[in-house]
Every structure is written in C-alpha cells, then in structure tokens.
C-alpha cells in the first residue's frame, strides 16, 4: 500500500537556511519517517551532507531518524554548531 501524502512544515536554520534560501516552507510528501523526509529534501535542494551530521526535531521534541511523520508535523533539522 502506498504511503499517505501529507503536508509537513519545515523550519530551516543556520547552514540549511542559507542553502535553501528560506526560513520555512511547507512540503507535500509521501515520506514516512524523518530520515525519508531529509533524504527527499537533500536531493531536491542539493544539501551536500548526510543526515548523520544533523539532529532532528518534530513538533519541538528531539527525535530519532526513524520517527514517523504525521500530517501537519513541524520538522527542524539542526546543523552542528562550531565554537571558536
């Protein structure tokens, strides 16, 4: 059975915001997990690094990459922070 199409709200910060050129967007996707969504976005927007270097949060809660997505979820991908 095909995955359900859903709208997911994405917030972009730091390097991802620069690469995407947006602070936020809503996407319609068949992604079932956070990992699936990131892979889809990485291809679509040419993000040049894998999910292993990021953290993820869904609806203001840190999550695993296997976390299932639901219609209307808000997702944030958190890039590493470098200090000086």
mmCIF file of the N, C-alpha and C atoms, coordinates in Angstrom:
data_MODEL
# 
_entry.id   MODEL 
# 
loop_
_atom_site.group_PDB 
_atom_site.id 
_atom_site.type_symbol 
_atom_site.label_atom_id 
_atom_site.label_alt_id 
_atom_site.label_comp_id 
_atom_site.label_asym_id 
_atom_site.label_entity_id 
_atom_site.label_seq_id 
_atom_site.pdbx_PDB_ins_code 
_atom_site.Cartn_x 
_atom_site.Cartn_y 
_atom_site.Cartn_z 
_atom_site.occupancy 
_atom_site.B_iso_or_equiv 
_atom_site.pdbx_formal_charge 
_atom_site.auth_seq_id 
_atom_site.auth_comp_id 
_atom_site.auth_asym_id 
_atom_site.auth_atom_id 
_atom_site.pdbx_PDB_model_num 
ATOM 1   N N  . UNK A 1 1  ? 0.851  -1.182 0.000  1.00 0.00 ? 1  UNK A N  1 
ATOM 2   C CA . UNK A 1 1  ? 0.000  0.000  0.000  1.00 0.00 ? 1  UNK A CA 1 
ATOM 3   C C  . UNK A 1 1  ? 0.898  1.248  0.000  1.00 0.00 ? 1  UNK A C  1 
ATOM 4   N N  . UNK A 1 2  ? 0.656  2.205  -0.897 1.00 0.00 ? 2  UNK A N  1 
ATOM 5   C CA . UNK A 1 2  ? 1.495  3.407  -0.962 1.00 0.00 ? 2  UNK A CA 1 
ATOM 6   C C  . UNK A 1 2  ? 1.347  4.263  0.299  1.00 0.00 ? 2  UNK A C  1 
ATOM 7   N N  . UNK A 1 3  ? 2.417  4.994  0.617  1.00 0.00 ? 3  UNK A N  1 
ATOM 8   C CA . UNK A 1 3  ? 2.402  5.886  1.775  1.00 0.00 ? 3  UNK A CA 1 
ATOM 9   C C  . UNK A 1 3  ? 1.409  7.016  1.538  1.00 0.00 ? 3  UNK A C  1 
ATOM 10  N N  . UNK A 1 4  ? 0.805  7.470  2.620  1.00 0.00 ? 4  UNK A N  1 
ATOM 11  C CA . UNK A 1 4  ? -0.148 8.575  2.570  1.00 0.00 ? 4  UNK A CA 1 
ATOM 12  C C  . UNK A 1 4  ? 0.565  9.896  2.295  1.00 0.00 ? 4  UNK A C  1 
ATOM 13  N N  . UNK A 1 5  ? 0.024  10.693 1.400  1.00 0.00 ? 5  UNK A N  1 
ATOM 14  C CA . UNK A 1 5  ? 0.559  12.026 1.140  1.00 0.00 ? 5  UNK A CA 1 
ATOM 15  C C  . UNK A 1 5  ? 0.152  12.944 2.287  1.00 0.00 ? 5  UNK A C  1 
ATOM 16  N N  . UNK A 1 6  ? 1.104  13.739 2.753  1.00 0.00 ? 6  UNK A N  1 
ATOM 17  C CA . UNK A 1 6  ? 0.839  14.640 3.873  1.00 0.00 ? 6  UNK A CA 1 
ATOM 18  C C  . UNK A 1 6  ? 1.612  15.940 3.690  1.00 0.00 ? 6  UNK A C  1 
ATOM 19  N N  . UNK A 1 7  ? 1.141  16.983 4.324  1.00 0.00 ? 7  UNK A N  1 
ATOM 20  C CA . UNK A 1 7  ? 1.851  18.256 4.318  1.00 0.00 ? 7  UNK A CA 1 
ATOM 21  C C  . UNK A 1 7  ? 2.634  18.368 5.614  1.00 0.00 ? 7  UNK A C  1 
ATOM 22  N N  . UNK A 1 8  ? 3.929  18.660 5.478  1.00 0.00 ? 8  UNK A N  1 
ATOM 23  C CA . UNK A 1 8  ? 4.841  18.799 6.608  1.00 0.00 ? 8  UNK A CA 1 
ATOM 24  C C  . UNK A 1 8  ? 5.409  20.213 6.569  1.00 0.00 ? 8  UNK A C  1 
ATOM 25  N N  . UNK A 1 9  ? 5.518  20.836 7.721  1.00 0.00 ? 9  UNK A N  1 
ATOM 26  C CA . UNK A 1 9  ? 6.057  22.192 7.837  1.00 0.00 ? 9  UNK A CA 1 
ATOM 27  C C  . UNK A 1 9  ? 7.513  22.086 8.291  1.00 0.00 ? 9  UNK A C  1 
ATOM 28  N N  . UNK A 1 10 ? 8.409  22.719 7.563  1.00 0.00 ? 10 UNK A N  1 
ATOM 29  C CA . UNK A 1 10 ? 9.840  22.613 7.838  1.00 0.00 ? 10 UNK A CA 1 
ATOM 30  C C  . UNK A 1 10 ? 10.390 23.991 8.166  1.00 0.00 ? 10 UNK A C  1 
ATOM 31  N N  . UNK A 1 11 ? 11.176 24.048 9.237  1.00 0.00 ? 11 UNK A N  1 
ATOM 32  C CA . UNK A 1 11 ? 11.890 25.269 9.608  1.00 0.00 ? 11 UNK A CA 1 
ATOM 33  C C  . UNK A 1 11 ? 13.357 25.060 9.304  1.00 0.00 ? 11 UNK A C  1 
ATOM 34  N N  . UNK A 1 12 ? 13.982 26.059 8.684  1.00 0.00 ? 12 UNK A N  1 
ATOM 35  C CA . UNK A 1 12 ? 15.395 25.986 8.342  1.00 0.00 ? 12 UNK A CA 1 
ATOM 36  C C  . UNK A 1 12 ? 16.181 26.989 9.173  1.00 0.00 ? 12 UNK A C  1 
ATOM 37  N N  . UNK A 1 13 ? 17.333 26.543 9.697  1.00 0.00 ? 13 UNK A N  1 
ATOM 38  C CA . UNK A 1 13 ? 18.213 27.397 10.479 1.00 0.00 ? 13 UNK A CA 1 
ATOM 39  C C  . UNK A 1 13 ? 19.640 27.245 9.965  1.00 0.00 ? 13 UNK A C  1 
ATOM 40  N N  . UNK A 1 14 ? 20.460 28.235 10.265 1.00 0.00 ? 14 UNK A N  1 
ATOM 41  C CA . UNK A 1 14 ? 21.910 28.197 10.013 1.00 0.00 ? 14 UNK A CA 1 
ATOM 42  C C  . UNK A 1 14 ? 22.219 27.823 8.561  1.00 0.00 ? 14 UNK A C  1 
ATOM 43  N N  . UNK A 1 15 ? 23.088 26.846 8.373  1.00 0.00 ? 15 UNK A N  1 
ATOM 44  C CA . UNK A 1 15 ? 23.560 26.465 7.046  1.00 0.00 ? 15 UNK A CA 1 
ATOM 45  C C  . UNK A 1 15 ? 22.422 26.012 6.132  1.00 0.00 ? 15 UNK A C  1 
ATOM 46  N N  . UNK A 1 16 ? 21.465 25.274 6.670  1.00 0.00 ? 16 UNK A N  1 
ATOM 47  C CA . UNK A 1 16 ? 20.356 24.830 5.817  1.00 0.00 ? 16 UNK A CA 1 
ATOM 48  C C  . UNK A 1 16 ? 19.523 26.012 5.333  1.00 0.00 ? 16 UNK A C  1 
ATOM 49  N N  . UNK A 1 17 ? 19.348 27.015 6.173  1.00 0.00 ? 17 UNK A N  1 
ATOM 50  C CA . UNK A 1 17 ? 18.619 28.215 5.751  1.00 0.00 ? 17 UNK A CA 1 
ATOM 51  C C  . UNK A 1 17 ? 19.365 28.911 4.616  1.00 0.00 ? 17 UNK A C  1 
ATOM 52  N N  . UNK A 1 18 ? 20.681 28.990 4.747  1.00 0.00 ? 18 UNK A N  1 
ATOM 53  C CA . UNK A 1 18 ? 21.487 29.606 3.683  1.00 0.00 ? 18 UNK A CA 1 
ATOM 54  C C  . UNK A 1 18 ? 21.382 28.807 2.388  1.00 0.00 ? 18 UNK A C  1 
ATOM 55  N N  . UNK A 1 19 ? 21.497 27.496 2.486  1.00 0.00 ? 19 UNK A N  1 
ATOM 56  C CA . UNK A 1 19 ? 21.437 26.656 1.285  1.00 0.00 ? 19 UNK A CA 1 
ATOM 57  C C  . UNK A 1 19 ? 20.058 26.698 0.633  1.00 0.00 ? 19 UNK A C  1 
ATOM 58  N N  . UNK A 1 20 ? 19.008 26.688 1.443  1.00 0.00 ? 20 UNK A N  1 
ATOM 59  C CA . UNK A 1 20 ? 17.644 26.682 0.920  1.00 0.00 ? 20 UNK A CA 1 
ATOM 60  C C  . UNK A 1 20 ? 17.201 28.070 0.489  1.00 0.00 ? 20 UNK A C  1 
ATOM 61  N N  . UNK A 1 21 ? 17.694 29.100 1.174  1.00 0.00 ? 21 UNK A N  1 
ATOM 62  C CA . UNK A 1 21 ? 17.282 30.458 0.857  1.00 0.00 ? 21 UNK A CA 1 
ATOM 63  C C  . UNK A 1 21 ? 15.930 30.819 1.448  1.00 0.00 ? 21 UNK A C  1 
ATOM 64  N N  . UNK A 1 22 ? 15.479 30.030 2.407  1.00 0.00 ? 22 UNK A N  1 
ATOM 65  C CA . UNK A 1 22 ? 14.194 30.259 3.088  1.00 0.00 ? 22 UNK A CA 1 
ATOM 66  C C  . UNK A 1 22 ? 14.334 29.948 4.571  1.00 0.00 ? 22 UNK A C  1 
ATOM 67  N N  . UNK A 1 23 ? 13.485 30.584 5.382  1.00 0.00 ? 23 UNK A N  1 
ATOM 68  C CA . UNK A 1 23 ? 13.404 30.256 6.805  1.00 0.00 ? 23 UNK A CA 1 
ATOM 69  C C  . UNK A 1 23 ? 12.486 29.065 7.044  1.00 0.00 ? 23 UNK A C  1 
ATOM 70  N N  . UNK A 1 24 ? 11.479 28.911 6.186  1.00 0.00 ? 24 UNK A N  1 
ATOM 71  C CA . UNK A 1 24 ? 10.474 27.866 6.392  1.00 0.00 ? 24 UNK A CA 1 
ATOM 72  C C  . UNK A 1 24 ? 9.761  27.573 5.081  1.00 0.00 ? 24 UNK A C  1 
ATOM 73  N N  . UNK A 1 25 ? 9.203  26.384 5.022  1.00 0.00 ? 25 UNK A N  1 
ATOM 74  C CA . UNK A 1 25 ? 8.344  26.024 3.901  1.00 0.00 ? 25 UNK A CA 1 
ATOM 75  C C  . UNK A 1 25 ? 7.468  24.855 4.312  1.00 0.00 ? 25 UNK A C  1 
ATOM 76  N N  . UNK A 1 26 ? 6.391  24.672 3.584  1.00 0.00 ? 26 UNK A N  1 
ATOM 77  C CA . UNK A 1 26 ? 5.536  23.505 3.742  1.00 0.00 ? 26 UNK A CA 1 
ATOM 78  C C  . UNK A 1 26 ? 5.699  22.667 2.488  1.00 0.00 ? 26 UNK A C  1 
ATOM 79  N N  . UNK A 1 27 ? 5.853  21.350 2.678  1.00 0.00 ? 27 UNK A N  1 
ATOM 80  C CA . UNK A 1 27 ? 6.015  20.451 1.547  1.00 0.00 ? 27 UNK A CA 1 
ATOM 81  C C  . UNK A 1 27 ? 4.980  19.346 1.630  1.00 0.00 ? 27 UNK A C  1 
ATOM 82  N N  . UNK A 1 28 ? 4.556  18.896 0.477  1.00 0.00 ? 28 UNK A N  1 
ATOM 83  C CA . UNK A 1 28 ? 3.690  17.730 0.386  1.00 0.00 ? 28 UNK A CA 1 
ATOM 84  C C  . UNK A 1 28 ? 4.598  16.553 0.063  1.00 0.00 ? 28 UNK A C  1 
ATOM 85  N N  . UNK A 1 29 ? 4.482  15.497 0.850  1.00 0.00 ? 29 UNK A N  1 
ATOM 86  C CA . UNK A 1 29 ? 5.422  14.387 0.742  1.00 0.00 ? 29 UNK A CA 1 
ATOM 87  C C  . UNK A 1 29 ? 4.750  13.054 1.046  1.00 0.00 ? 29 UNK A C  1 
ATOM 88  N N  . UNK A 1 30 ? 5.375  11.995 0.596  1.00 0.00 ? 30 UNK A N  1 
ATOM 89  C CA . UNK A 1 30 ? 4.979  10.640 0.961  1.00 0.00 ? 30 UNK A CA 1 
ATOM 90  C C  . UNK A 1 30 ? 5.954  10.058 1.981  1.00 0.00 ? 30 UNK A C  1 
ATOM 91  N N  . UNK A 1 31 ? 6.913  10.862 2.451  1.00 0.00 ? 31 UNK A N  1 
ATOM 92  C CA . UNK A 1 31 ? 7.923  10.394 3.405  1.00 0.00 ? 31 UNK A CA 1 
ATOM 93  C C  . UNK A 1 31 ? 7.236  9.836  4.646  1.00 0.00 ? 31 UNK A C  1 
ATOM 94  N N  . UNK A 1 32 ? 7.692  8.672  5.060  1.00 0.00 ? 32 UNK A N  1 
ATOM 95  C CA . UNK A 1 32 ? 7.110  8.040  6.239  1.00 0.00 ? 32 UNK A CA 1 
ATOM 96  C C  . UNK A 1 32 ? 7.864  8.368  7.512  1.00 0.00 ? 32 UNK A C  1 
ATOM 97  N N  . UNK A 1 33 ? 9.169  8.678  7.390  1.00 0.00 ? 33 UNK A N  1 
ATOM 98  C CA . UNK A 1 33 ? 9.986  8.970  8.573  1.00 0.00 ? 33 UNK A CA 1 
ATOM 99  C C  . UNK A 1 33 ? 10.752 10.276 8.368  1.00 0.00 ? 33 UNK A C  1 
ATOM 100 N N  . UNK A 1 34 ? 11.337 10.754 9.446  1.00 0.00 ? 34 UNK A N  1 
ATOM 101 C CA . UNK A 1 34 ? 12.169 11.954 9.384  1.00 0.00 ? 34 UNK A CA 1 
ATOM 102 C C  . UNK A 1 34 ? 13.327 11.730 8.412  1.00 0.00 ? 34 UNK A C  1 
ATOM 103 N N  . UNK A 1 35 ? 13.938 10.548 8.453  1.00 0.00 ? 35 UNK A N  1 
ATOM 104 C CA . UNK A 1 35 ? 15.045 10.220 7.535  1.00 0.00 ? 35 UNK A CA 1 
ATOM 105 C C  . UNK A 1 35 ? 14.583 10.307 6.087  1.00 0.00 ? 35 UNK A C  1 
ATOM 106 N N  . UNK A 1 36 ? 13.432 9.727  5.782  1.00 0.00 ? 36 UNK A N  1 
ATOM 107 C CA . UNK A 1 36 ? 12.902 9.778  4.414  1.00 0.00 ? 36 UNK A CA 1 
ATOM 108 C C  . UNK A 1 36 ? 12.713 11.218 3.959  1.00 0.00 ? 36 UNK A C  1 
ATOM 109 N N  . UNK A 1 37 ? 12.179 12.047 4.845  1.00 0.00 ? 37 UNK A N  1 
ATOM 110 C CA . UNK A 1 37 ? 11.942 13.449 4.503  1.00 0.00 ? 37 UNK A CA 1 
ATOM 111 C C  . UNK A 1 37 ? 13.255 14.165 4.235  1.00 0.00 ? 37 UNK A C  1 
ATOM 112 N N  . UNK A 1 38 ? 14.248 13.970 5.100  1.00 0.00 ? 38 UNK A N  1 
ATOM 113 C CA . UNK A 1 38 ? 15.524 14.648 4.876  1.00 0.00 ? 38 UNK A CA 1 
ATOM 114 C C  . UNK A 1 38 ? 16.159 14.201 3.567  1.00 0.00 ? 38 UNK A C  1 
ATOM 115 N N  . UNK A 1 39 ? 16.124 12.917 3.278  1.00 0.00 ? 39 UNK A N  1 
ATOM 116 C CA . UNK A 1 39 ? 16.697 12.425 2.022  1.00 0.00 ? 39 UNK A CA 1 
ATOM 117 C C  . UNK A 1 39 ? 16.014 13.069 0.823  1.00 0.00 ? 39 UNK A C  1 
ATOM 118 N N  . UNK A 1 40 ? 14.698 13.176 0.890  1.00 0.00 ? 40 UNK A N  1 
ATOM 119 C CA . UNK A 1 40 ? 13.937 13.821 -0.192 1.00 0.00 ? 40 UNK A CA 1 
ATOM 120 C C  . UNK A 1 40 ? 14.354 15.284 -0.355 1.00 0.00 ? 40 UNK A C  1 
ATOM 121 N N  . UNK A 1 41 ? 14.443 16.008 0.761  1.00 0.00 ? 41 UNK A N  1 
ATOM 122 C CA . UNK A 1 41 ? 14.820 17.422 0.713  1.00 0.00 ? 41 UNK A CA 1 
ATOM 123 C C  . UNK A 1 41 ? 16.262 17.602 0.264  1.00 0.00 ? 41 UNK A C  1 
ATOM 124 N N  . UNK A 1 42 ? 17.159 16.718 0.710  1.00 0.00 ? 42 UNK A N  1 
ATOM 125 C CA . UNK A 1 42 ? 18.574 16.820 0.340  1.00 0.00 ? 42 UNK A CA 1 
ATOM 126 C C  . UNK A 1 42 ? 18.744 16.696 -1.168 1.00 0.00 ? 42 UNK A C  1 
ATOM 127 N N  . UNK A 1 43 ? 17.993 15.810 -1.784 1.00 0.00 ? 43 UNK A N  1 
ATOM 128 C CA . UNK A 1 43 ? 18.058 15.661 -3.241 1.00 0.00 ? 43 UNK A CA 1 
ATOM 129 C C  . UNK A 1 43 ? 17.434 16.878 -3.923 1.00 0.00 ? 43 UNK A C  1 
ATOM 130 N N  . UNK A 1 44 ? 16.262 17.262 -3.459 1.00 0.00 ? 44 UNK A N  1 
ATOM 131 C CA . UNK A 1 44 ? 15.528 18.366 -4.080 1.00 0.00 ? 44 UNK A CA 1 
ATOM 132 C C  . UNK A 1 44 ? 16.281 19.688 -4.006 1.00 0.00 ? 44 UNK A C  1 
ATOM 133 N N  . UNK A 1 45 ? 16.934 19.947 -2.856 1.00 0.00 ? 45 UNK A N  1 
ATOM 134 C CA . UNK A 1 45 ? 17.563 21.251 -2.622 1.00 0.00 ? 45 UNK A CA 1 
ATOM 135 C C  . UNK A 1 45 ? 19.089 21.183 -2.626 1.00 0.00 ? 45 UNK A C  1 
ATOM 136 N N  . UNK A 1 46 ? 19.644 20.050 -2.982 1.00 0.00 ? 46 UNK A N  1 
ATOM 137 C CA . UNK A 1 46 ? 21.088 19.877 -3.118 1.00 0.00 ? 46 UNK A CA 1 
ATOM 138 C C  . UNK A 1 46 ? 21.843 20.140 -1.812 1.00 0.00 ? 46 UNK A C  1 
ATOM 139 N N  . UNK A 1 47 ? 21.285 19.639 -0.692 1.00 0.00 ? 47 UNK A N  1 
ATOM 140 C CA . UNK A 1 47 ? 22.014 19.714 0.574  1.00 0.00 ? 47 UNK A CA 1 
ATOM 141 C C  . UNK A 1 47 ? 23.166 18.723 0.470  1.00 0.00 ? 47 UNK A C  1 
ATOM 142 N N  . UNK A 1 48 ? 24.382 19.201 0.664  1.00 0.00 ? 48 UNK A N  1 
ATOM 143 C CA . UNK A 1 48 ? 25.557 18.391 0.394  1.00 0.00 ? 48 UNK A CA 1 
ATOM 144 C C  . UNK A 1 48 ? 26.067 17.560 1.549  1.00 0.00 ? 48 UNK A C  1 
ATOM 145 N N  . UNK A 1 49 ? 25.246 17.249 2.534  1.00 0.00 ? 49 UNK A N  1 
ATOM 146 C CA . UNK A 1 49 ? 25.719 16.428 3.641  1.00 0.00 ? 49 UNK A CA 1 
ATOM 147 C C  . UNK A 1 49 ? 24.602 15.495 4.086  1.00 0.00 ? 49 UNK A C  1 
ATOM 148 N N  . UNK A 1 50 ? 25.013 14.369 4.654  1.00 0.00 ? 50 UNK A N  1 
ATOM 149 C CA . UNK A 1 50 ? 24.060 13.350 5.071  1.00 0.00 ? 50 UNK A CA 1 
ATOM 150 C C  . UNK A 1 50 ? 23.408 13.652 6.408  1.00 0.00 ? 50 UNK A C  1 
ATOM 151 N N  . UNK A 1 51 ? 22.365 12.910 6.691  1.00 0.00 ? 51 UNK A N  1 
ATOM 152 C CA . UNK A 1 51 ? 21.619 13.120 7.928  1.00 0.00 ? 51 UNK A CA 1 
ATOM 153 C C  . UNK A 1 51 ? 22.447 12.807 9.173  1.00 0.00 ? 51 UNK A C  1 
ATOM 154 N N  . UNK A 1 52 ? 23.516 12.006 9.024  1.00 0.00 ? 52 UNK A N  1 
ATOM 155 C CA . UNK A 1 52 ? 24.330 11.620 10.181 1.00 0.00 ? 52 UNK A CA 1 
ATOM 156 C C  . UNK A 1 52 ? 24.940 12.812 10.901 1.00 0.00 ? 52 UNK A C  1 
ATOM 157 N N  . UNK A 1 53 ? 25.090 13.925 10.204 1.00 0.00 ? 53 UNK A N  1 
ATOM 158 C CA . UNK A 1 53 ? 25.718 15.106 10.796 1.00 0.00 ? 53 UNK A CA 1 
ATOM 159 C C  . UNK A 1 53 ? 24.698 16.034 11.461 1.00 0.00 ? 53 UNK A C  1 
ATOM 160 N N  . UNK A 1 54 ? 23.422 15.694 11.383 1.00 0.00 ? 54 UNK A N  1 
ATOM 161 C CA . UNK A 1 54 ? 22.356 16.559 11.879 1.00 0.00 ? 54 UNK A CA 1 
ATOM 162 C C  . UNK A 1 54 ? 21.608 15.918 13.041 1.00 0.00 ? 54 UNK A C  1 
ATOM 163 N N  . UNK A 1 55 ? 20.886 16.734 13.762 1.00 0.00 ? 55 UNK A N  1 
ATOM 164 C CA . UNK A 1 55 ? 19.883 16.285 14.736 1.00 0.00 ? 55 UNK A CA 1 
ATOM 165 C C  . UNK A 1 55 ? 18.529 16.642 14.135 1.00 0.00 ? 55 UNK A C  1 
ATOM 166 N N  . UNK A 1 56 ? 17.491 16.002 14.633 1.00 0.00 ? 56 UNK A N  1 
ATOM 167 C CA . UNK A 1 56 ? 16.152 16.322 14.128 1.00 0.00 ? 56 UNK A CA 1 
ATOM 168 C C  . UNK A 1 56 ? 15.186 16.518 15.287 1.00 0.00 ? 56 UNK A C  1 
ATOM 169 N N  . UNK A 1 57 ? 14.178 17.340 15.020 1.00 0.00 ? 57 UNK A N  1 
ATOM 170 C CA . UNK A 1 57 ? 13.113 17.561 15.999 1.00 0.00 ? 57 UNK A CA 1 
ATOM 171 C C  . UNK A 1 57 ? 11.784 17.601 15.251 1.00 0.00 ? 57 UNK A C  1 
ATOM 172 N N  . UNK A 1 58 ? 10.777 17.022 15.870 1.00 0.00 ? 58 UNK A N  1 
ATOM 173 C CA . UNK A 1 58 ? 9.421  17.047 15.331 1.00 0.00 ? 58 UNK A CA 1 
ATOM 174 C C  . UNK A 1 58 ? 8.514  17.625 16.419 1.00 0.00 ? 58 UNK A C  1 
ATOM 175 N N  . UNK A 1 59 ? 7.800  18.672 16.062 1.00 0.00 ? 59 UNK A N  1 
ATOM 176 C CA . UNK A 1 59 ? 6.878  19.329 16.996 1.00 0.00 ? 59 UNK A CA 1 
ATOM 177 C C  . UNK A 1 59 ? 7.581  19.681 18.312 1.00 0.00 ? 59 UNK A C  1 
ATOM 178 N N  . UNK A 1 60 ? 8.758  20.285 18.189 1.00 0.00 ? 60 UNK A N  1 
ATOM 179 C CA . UNK A 1 60 ? 9.537  20.800 19.317 1.00 0.00 ? 60 UNK A CA 1 
ATOM 180 C C  . UNK A 1 60 ? 10.120 19.722 20.231 1.00 0.00 ? 60 UNK A C  1 
ATOM 181 N N  . UNK A 1 61 ? 10.200 18.475 19.753 1.00 0.00 ? 61 UNK A N  1 
ATOM 182 C CA . UNK A 1 61 ? 10.797 17.381 20.525 1.00 0.00 ? 61 UNK A CA 1 
ATOM 183 C C  . UNK A 1 61 ? 11.904 16.744 19.698 1.00 0.00 ? 61 UNK A C  1 
ATOM 184 N N  . UNK A 1 62 ? 13.097 16.580 20.290 1.00 0.00 ? 62 UNK A N  1 
ATOM 185 C CA . UNK A 1 62 ? 14.146 15.859 19.581 1.00 0.00 ? 62 UNK A CA 1 
ATOM 186 C C  . UNK A 1 62 ? 13.656 14.447 19.281 1.00 0.00 ? 62 UNK A C  1 
ATOM 187 N N  . UNK A 1 63 ? 14.020 13.939 18.099 1.00 0.00 ? 63 UNK A N  1 
ATOM 188 C CA . UNK A 1 63 ? 13.533 12.632 17.667 1.00 0.00 ? 63 UNK A CA 1 
ATOM 189 C C  . UNK A 1 63 ? 14.662 11.805 17.067 1.00 0.00 ? 63 UNK A C  1 
ATOM 190 N N  . UNK A 1 64 ? 14.356 10.547 16.833 1.00 0.00 ? 64 UNK A N  1 
ATOM 191 C CA . UNK A 1 64 ? 15.257 9.684  16.087 1.00 0.00 ? 64 UNK A CA 1 
ATOM 192 C C  . UNK A 1 64 ? 14.945 9.847  14.605 1.00 0.00 ? 64 UNK A C  1 
ATOM 193 N N  . UNK A 1 65 ? 15.826 9.350  13.777 1.00 0.00 ? 65 UNK A N  1 
ATOM 194 C CA . UNK A 1 65 ? 15.627 9.445  12.330 1.00 0.00 ? 65 UNK A CA 1 
ATOM 195 C C  . UNK A 1 65 ? 14.527 8.519  11.841 1.00 0.00 ? 65 UNK A C  1 
ATOM 196 N N  . UNK A 1 66 ? 14.135 7.542  12.652 1.00 0.00 ? 66 UNK A N  1 
ATOM 197 C CA . UNK A 1 66 ? 13.063 6.621  12.283 1.00 0.00 ? 66 UNK A CA 1 
ATOM 198 C C  . UNK A 1 66 ? 11.694 7.087  12.777 1.00 0.00 ? 66 UNK A C  1 
ATOM 199 N N  . UNK A 1 67 ? 11.645 8.269  13.366 1.00 0.00 ? 67 UNK A N  1 
ATOM 200 C CA . UNK A 1 67 ? 10.383 8.800  13.892 1.00 0.00 ? 67 UNK A CA 1 
ATOM 201 C C  . UNK A 1 67 ? 9.358  8.941  12.761 1.00 0.00 ? 67 UNK A C  1 
ATOM 202 N N  . UNK A 1 68 ? 8.163  8.387  12.938 1.00 0.00 ? 68 UNK A N  1 
ATOM 203 C CA . UNK A 1 68 ? 7.144  8.502  11.883 1.00 0.00 ? 68 UNK A CA 1 
ATOM 204 C C  . UNK A 1 68 ? 6.600  9.924  11.768 1.00 0.00 ? 68 UNK A C  1 
ATOM 205 N N  . UNK A 1 69 ? 6.282  10.303 10.540 1.00 0.00 ? 69 UNK A N  1 
ATOM 206 C CA . UNK A 1 69 ? 5.719  11.630 10.280 1.00 0.00 ? 69 UNK A CA 1 
ATOM 207 C C  . UNK A 1 69 ? 4.206  11.544 10.149 1.00 0.00 ? 69 UNK A C  1 
ATOM 208 N N  . UNK A 1 70 ? 3.544  12.580 10.659 1.00 0.00 ? 70 UNK A N  1 
ATOM 209 C CA . UNK A 1 70 ? 2.094  12.690 10.557 1.00 0.00 ? 70 UNK A CA 1 
ATOM 210 C C  . UNK A 1 70 ? 1.733  13.998 9.866  1.00 0.00 ? 70 UNK A C  1 
ATOM 211 N N  . UNK A 1 71 ? 0.579  14.006 9.279  1.00 0.00 ? 71 UNK A N  1 
ATOM 212 C CA . UNK A 1 71 ? 0.070  15.200 8.613  1.00 0.00 ? 71 UNK A CA 1 
ATOM 213 C C  . UNK A 1 71 ? 0.154  16.400 9.553  1.00 0.00 ? 71 UNK A C  1 
ATOM 214 N N  . UNK A 1 72 ? 0.739  17.507 9.058  1.00 0.00 ? 72 UNK A N  1 
ATOM 215 C CA . UNK A 1 72 ? 0.807  18.743 9.834  1.00 0.00 ? 72 UNK A CA 1 
ATOM 216 C C  . UNK A 1 72 ? 1.985  18.856 10.779 1.00 0.00 ? 72 UNK A C  1 
ATOM 217 N N  . UNK A 1 73 ? 2.851  17.848 10.851 1.00 0.00 ? 73 UNK A N  1 
ATOM 218 C CA . UNK A 1 73 ? 4.021  17.931 11.733 1.00 0.00 ? 73 UNK A CA 1 
ATOM 219 C C  . UNK A 1 73 ? 4.910  19.106 11.340 1.00 0.00 ? 73 UNK A C  1 
ATOM 220 N N  . UNK A 1 74 ? 5.613  19.639 12.344 1.00 0.00 ? 74 UNK A N  1 
ATOM 221 C CA . UNK A 1 74 ? 6.639  20.652 12.116 1.00 0.00 ? 74 UNK A CA 1 
ATOM 222 C C  . UNK A 1 74 ? 7.992  19.996 12.360 1.00 0.00 ? 74 UNK A C  1 
ATOM 223 N N  . UNK A 1 75 ? 8.871  20.075 11.377 1.00 0.00 ? 75 UNK A N  1 
ATOM 224 C CA . UNK A 1 75 ? 10.169 19.404 11.446 1.00 0.00 ? 75 UNK A CA 1 
ATOM 225 C C  . UNK A 1 75 ? 11.288 20.428 11.361 1.00 0.00 ? 75 UNK A C  1 
ATOM 226 N N  . UNK A 1 76 ? 12.308 20.211 12.188 1.00 0.00 ? 76 UNK A N  1 
ATOM 227 C CA . UNK A 1 76 ? 13.513 21.043 12.165 1.00 0.00 ? 76 UNK A CA 1 
ATOM 228 C C  . UNK A 1 76 ? 14.704 20.109 12.073 1.00 0.00 ? 76 UNK A C  1 
ATOM 229 N N  . UNK A 1 77 ? 15.634 20.443 11.196 1.00 0.00 ? 77 UNK A N  1 
ATOM 230 C CA . UNK A 1 77 ? 16.904 19.733 11.105 1.00 0.00 ? 77 UNK A CA 1 
ATOM 231 C C  . UNK A 1 77 ? 17.959 20.667 11.674 1.00 0.00 ? 77 UNK A C  1 
ATOM 232 N N  . UNK A 1 78 ? 18.691 20.190 12.681 1.00 0.00 ? 78 UNK A N  1 
ATOM 233 C CA . UNK A 1 78 ? 19.636 21.042 13.401 1.00 0.00 ? 78 UNK A CA 1 
ATOM 234 C C  . UNK A 1 78 ? 21.049 20.704 12.968 1.00 0.00 ? 78 UNK A C  1 
ATOM 235 N N  . UNK A 1 79 ? 21.731 21.703 12.427 1.00 0.00 ? 79 UNK A N  1 
ATOM 236 C CA . UNK A 1 79 ? 23.106 21.518 11.965 1.00 0.00 ? 79 UNK A CA 1 
ATOM 237 C C  . UNK A 1 79 ? 24.070 21.645 13.141 1.00 0.00 ? 79 UNK A C  1 
ATOM 238 N N  . UNK A 1 80 ? 25.255 21.070 13.008 1.00 0.00 ? 80 UNK A N  1 
ATOM 239 C CA . UNK A 1 80 ? 26.245 21.201 14.075 1.00 0.00 ? 80 UNK A CA 1 
ATOM 240 C C  . UNK A 1 80 ? 26.627 22.664 14.281 1.00 0.00 ? 80 UNK A C  1 
ATOM 241 N N  . UNK A 1 81 ? 26.950 22.991 15.505 1.00 0.00 ? 81 UNK A N  1 
ATOM 242 C CA . UNK A 1 81 ? 27.351 24.352 15.849 1.00 0.00 ? 81 UNK A CA 1 
ATOM 243 C C  . UNK A 1 81 ? 28.843 24.330 16.147 1.00 0.00 ? 81 UNK A C  1 
ATOM 244 N N  . UNK A 1 82 ? 29.579 25.230 15.526 1.00 0.00 ? 82 UNK A N  1 
ATOM 245 C CA . UNK A 1 82 ? 31.022 25.317 15.758 1.00 0.00 ? 82 UNK A CA 1 
ATOM 246 C C  . UNK A 1 82 ? 31.302 26.490 16.681 1.00 0.00 ? 82 UNK A C  1 
ATOM 247 N N  . UNK A 1 83 ? 32.177 26.279 17.616 1.00 0.00 ? 83 UNK A N  1 
ATOM 248 C CA . UNK A 1 83 ? 32.562 27.352 18.527 1.00 0.00 ? 83 UNK A CA 1 
ATOM 249 C C  . UNK A 1 83 ? 33.977 27.832 18.218 1.00 0.00 ? 83 UNK A C  1 
ATOM 250 N N  . UNK A 1 84 ? 34.324 28.964 18.766 1.00 0.00 ? 84 UNK A N  1 
ATOM 251 C CA . UNK A 1 84 ? 35.649 29.481 18.472 1.00 0.00 ? 84 UNK A CA 1 
ATOM 252 C C  . UNK A 1 84 ? 36.422 29.823 19.687 1.00 0.00 ? 84 UNK A C  1 
# 
